[in-house]
Amino acid sequence: MSSELLAPLDLAFWHLESTAHPLHLGALAHFGPAPTEGGHEPPDILALLARRAAAVPRLRMRVRDVLLPVGGAAWSADPDFDVLRHVHEITLPGADFPAESARLAAELMERPVARGLPPWEMYLLSGAPDGSFAVLVKLHHALADGMRAVAIGAGIFDEIAAGRRPAGRARPVPPTSWLPGPGRLLGMARDRLGDLGRAVEVGASVVRASRFDVRPTAALAAESSGTRRIATVTLSLDRVHRVRRTTGGTANDVLLTVVAGGLRRWFDGRGLPLPEADPRALVPVSRRRPGAPPGPGNSLSGYLLDLPVTEADPAARLAAVKSAMDRNKAAGPFRGAGAVALLADQLPPLAHRFGAPLASGAARFLFDLLVTQVPLPRSALSLGGAPLRALFPMAPLARGQALAVAMSPYGGQVHIGLVADGEAVPDLDALAGALTAELDLLDPPDTP
């Protein structure tokens, strides 16, 4: 059977997971009712989801240990693949469908995906009185980073499915040669020397930028309770761009400032003193070339950003974010503690397998929370004719951390998914409201 070795970073994510710290990405997509013009019955969305998911070759792959390299693992086609093990329907009461779907999504996101099967799940959430529905997608981080997850998950949409070649037998994955011949060994040795030099350089940069002598922000740190809360926020993309045009920088700078100001409001609303040091955010950066097809697995680095929570003036907060992100971009994704993901490429598989318990707690020393942006296709999307209204991405929580923020622009809006430890952040809805209030501060609603 053809197999494909897990890339080092994918292998790291696979071994970092624990029952209390699942490492899957998620997305909660809300759809309007399917049109019924012409007397047509609305489609069977569950059957449609199952059929389209089964047609994505990557979703038929599971992880299996291999003999060589020692400690490694590989993707291989599941010979007993049954899509109905992965696609499910849950009917909600429907009195407050958005709130009900967020609560259920939080419960479902608590549970790790089954490791003996292809590591993904989809849930159709139905029961809204107007015929609208939601779909929750869970993909293990070893399977995909944000951009790859979008490429995989997009296969369920009408527009992408229509352009896909008819589903036949999945194209086999080329086998990976694990025992290179003598001619390749010399080249591999030269490559490893170059890799070692890069590893030393990146490692030194990570150590310099780390803050082992600084106490993490207490309100954003938590021993995991194993529970999750989810809140969603929708902001106007036009208003974000209006701030950008006025102040300069990028739309992402504005959104990062909204997160910083929202956290400041949230601290104040909880009656907590502001932290002595600004909380540090990890801002993931894709290493994929623009326009290049999203290859398998993860291709990530990251920037570190001290969110200016202690700055009282919103304009100064935005200026601080813009300046810090400009410095990050000038240095590039191979510098700073955010580049720690690059070190995974230099470690042998056995180090990932046995070093994961030690590495899993390191995140709290590098950053306080994750803030990521997941791009979506710009064209309008639908499922069974039902228009996509919103898609809220959800990021995993690192061990020792209480909050992760993920954002996706789509349809003239920015959809934000907040994922928090259920016990450490019981008032997540208050933080959601604080983000909205912060954009109102940067761009007052009555601005023409």
HELIX and SHEET records of a PDB file:
HELIX    1   1 PRO A    8  LEU A   16  1                                   9    
HELIX    2   2 GLU A   37  GLY A   39  5                                   3    
HELIX    3   3 ILE A   45  ALA A   54  1                                  10    
HELIX    4   4 PRO A   57  ARG A   60  5                                   4    
HELIX    5   5 VAL A   83  ARG A   85  5                                   3    
HELIX    6   6 PHE A   97  GLU A  110  1                                  14    
HELIX    7   7 GLY A  146  GLY A  153  1                                   8    
HELIX    8   8 ALA A  154  ILE A  156  5                                   3    
HELIX    9   9 ASP A  158  GLY A  163  1                                   6    
HELIX   10  10 PRO A  182  ALA A  209  1                                  28    
HELIX   11  11 ALA A  218  LEU A  220  5                                   3    
HELIX   12  12 LEU A  237  THR A  247  1                                  11    
HELIX   13  13 ALA A  251  GLY A  269  1                                  19    
HELIX   14  14 PRO A  314  ALA A  331  1                                  18    
HELIX   15  15 ALA A  337  ALA A  339  5                                   3    
HELIX   16  16 VAL A  340  LEU A  343  1                                   4    
HELIX   17  17 ALA A  344  GLN A  346  5                                   3    
HELIX   18  18 PRO A  349  ALA A  359  1                                  11    
HELIX   19  19 ALA A  363  LEU A  366  1                                   4    
HELIX   20  20 LEU A  428  LEU A  442  1                                  15    
SHEET    1   A 3 SER A   3  LEU A   5  0                                        
SHEET    2   A 3 ALA A  73  ALA A  77 -1                                        
SHEET    3   A 3 MET A  61  ASP A  65 -1                                        
SHEET    1   B 6 VAL A  87  THR A  91  0                                        
SHEET    2   B 6 TRP A 120  SER A 126  1                                        
SHEET    3   B 6 PHE A 133  HIS A 140 -1                                        
SHEET    4   B 6 HIS A  24  PHE A  31 -1                                        
SHEET    5   B 6 ALA A 386  MET A 394 -1                                        
SHEET    6   B 6 SER A 382  LEU A 383 -1                                        
SHEET    1   C 6 ARG A 228  SER A 236  0                                        
SHEET    2   C 6 GLN A 413  ASP A 421 -1                                        
SHEET    3   C 6 LEU A 403  TYR A 410 -1                                        
SHEET    4   C 6 LEU A 369  GLN A 373  1                                        
SHEET    5   C 6 ARG A 280  SER A 286  1                                        
SHEET    6   C 6 LEU A 300  ASP A 306 -1                                        
END                                                                             
